[in-house]
Amino acid sequence: GKLETQAGTLQIAFMNNLLNSVILSVSSVALSLVLGIPAAYAFARFRHLPGRYPMLLFFIFVQMFPGFLALVAIYYLLSWLDLLNTFTGLVLAYSGGIISFGTWVYKGYLESISPSLEEAAMVDGATRWQVFTKILLPLSAPMFVFIFLLQFVGTYSEFVLANLVLTGVESWNVGVGLRSFTTGQFQTKWGVFAAASVLGSLPILFLFYGFQ
């Protein structure tokens, strides 16, 4: 009876961790797409935009360094903003790190679409906003799927930052939840750990099959 109760508690806790990971990943990727898509369009089409080239160089510069180098700065900022152990703080940290990648990838895709397509629509009376929303966005659906999948997987499986920021058991994600099964000397629950690892991979599996 005691073992059954413990197993039930672990199952409920891990399913909560699974839900937390999905919420964090979807929120982070959605925010990065909302901010990155207009930025990529501006970089791709407004070539005489002031500060365009230095900003693109800055995005490349950010991508050159691994994210864990900024852990101290991120922790300090979240502590100063009183966002430690909150989904809001972690979403901001995640989205801030992946916006530059999404912007660069989508900028390159937009540059592969001929501007004459937009010019023809504007000759027919479409505004630039209509061209963007009714022509470019539908054409960009495959690229959005690619960016979403890539960023979702990277955020979903992230452990280091989540372990640093999320201190409450109820807010743990999958990675931190799995770590809890390996804490303590000679106390690794290999059976539970293996089962939880398989369960944790299911959302990624379903996501890929769904988009396919």
N, C-alpha and C positions, 0 to 999 in steps of 0.2 A: 504494500500500500504506500509506503514512504517513497519507494523508487518510482512508482507510477505517478505520484504527486509531483516529484522532482522532474520527471520527464515531461509532464504536462506543463509545468512552469517554464522549463527550458524551451518547449515548443512555442508557447505563447510569446515569450520574450524574443525569440529569434524571428518569428513572423512579424513582430513589431519592428525589429531591426531591418527586415527585408522591405517593409513598407516605407520606413524612413529613407532607405537608400534610393528607392524609386522616386519618392517625393523630392529629395535633394537633387537627384540627377535631372529629372524633368524640369524642375524649376531653374536650375543652373543653365541648362542648355537653352531653354526657352528665353531666358534673359539675355544670354549671349547672342542668340539669333536676332532678337528684337533690336539690340544695339549694334550688332555687327553687320547686318544686312544693309541698312542705310549708309553706314560708314564705307562698306565695300563699294556700293554704287557711286558714292561721291568720289572715292579714289579712282574708280575705273573710268568715270565719264567726265568729271570736272578736273581736267589735267592742269589747269591754270589756278587751281585752288591754292590760296596762300598757306604755306606750311605743309603742303602735301608730301613732298619728298622727305623732309625731316621726320614726319610722322610715320611714314612707311619704314624708314630706317629704324625708328624707335621700336616698331612692331617686330622687326627682324631681331633687333637687339634683345628684346624681351624673350623671344623664343630660344635664344642661344643658351640661356641659363636654366638649369633644372629648378623646379618649383620649390624644392626644400630649402634652397638658399634664402628664400624670403620668409621662412617660417617665423623667425623672431620678429620681423617687421609686421607680419600679418597678425601675430598674436598680440603685439603691442597695440596695433590699431583697433583690433576687435575689443581688447580690454578697455581702451580709452573710450570707445563708442558704447561700452557696456553690452556687447553682443557675443560674449563668450557663452558657450553651451546653448546657442540658439541656431535654428535653421537659417534665419536671416543672415547672420554673420558668415556661416559656412557657404551659403549660396552666393553671397557677394564675393567671397574669396575665390570660389571655384569659377564663377563667371568672369571675374576679372582676369583670371589666368588663361582662359580659353578664347576670349574675344579676339585677341590678336591673330590666333590661328584661323578661326572661322572667317575673319575679315580678309585675310590674305588669300585663302582658298577660294572664297566666293568672288573676290576681285579678279582673280585669274580667270574664273569661269565667265564672268561678265565681259571681260576683254576678248573672249573667244566668240562672242555674239556680235555680229556686224552692227555698227551704229546706224546703218542705212535702214534697218528694220524700224528703229525708233523714229528716224527722220520721216519715213513714209507715213507712219501713224500720225505724226504731228502735222504733216501736210494735209492729212484728212481731217484735222481739227481736234485731235487728242491733245490733252495737256501732258506735261512731263509726268505728273503724278499718275494719270491714267495709263500712260505708256509703261510706267514702272509696275503698277499694280495689275494691269490686265494683259500685259505682254511678257515682261521680263520675269515676274514672279511665277506665272504658270510654266514658263520655259525652264525655270530654275528648280523645279520640284525634285528631279533626281539628285541635284547637288545638295539641296536641303536635307534629303534623306541621308546622303553620305556624311554630311557634317554632323547631323543629329546622332547617327549611329556611332561615329567615331568619338564624339564628345561624351555621349551617354555612357559608353563603355569605360572611358577613362575616368569619368567622375564616379560611376557606380563602384568601381573597384578601388578607389582611392582609400588609403589607410592612414598615412602619416599625419596629414593635416586634420583629418577627422578625429584621430586619437588624441591630438593636441587640444582641439577646440571643444569636442563633445565630452563632457565630464559626467553627465548624468546617464544612468543605465537606460532610461526610457527614450533617450534621444540618440543612442548609438546607431551606426549604420551597420551594414553586413560585415565589413572588414573588422571593425572593433568588436562586433558581436562574436565573430569567429575566434578572435584572440582570447576572449574570455574563457573559451573551452581549453586553452593551453596554458593557463596561468597556474603557478604553484609547482614546486618540485614534485615530480612523479605523480602529477595529478592531471595530465593531459587525457581528456576524454576522447580517444581516437574514434570510437564508433559514432558518437554524437557529432564530432568535428567533421567526419567524412559525410555523414548524412546532411548536415547543415551546408557543407560546401556544394553538394549536388543541388539542394534546394535553392541556394543562392545563385546558381548559374542558370536557373530556369527562366527568369525574366529576360536575360540576354538572349537565350535561345528562342523564346517566343517572339521577341522583338525582331530578330533577324528573319525568322520564318514569316512573320507577319508582313514585313516590308518586301520580302521576296515575292 
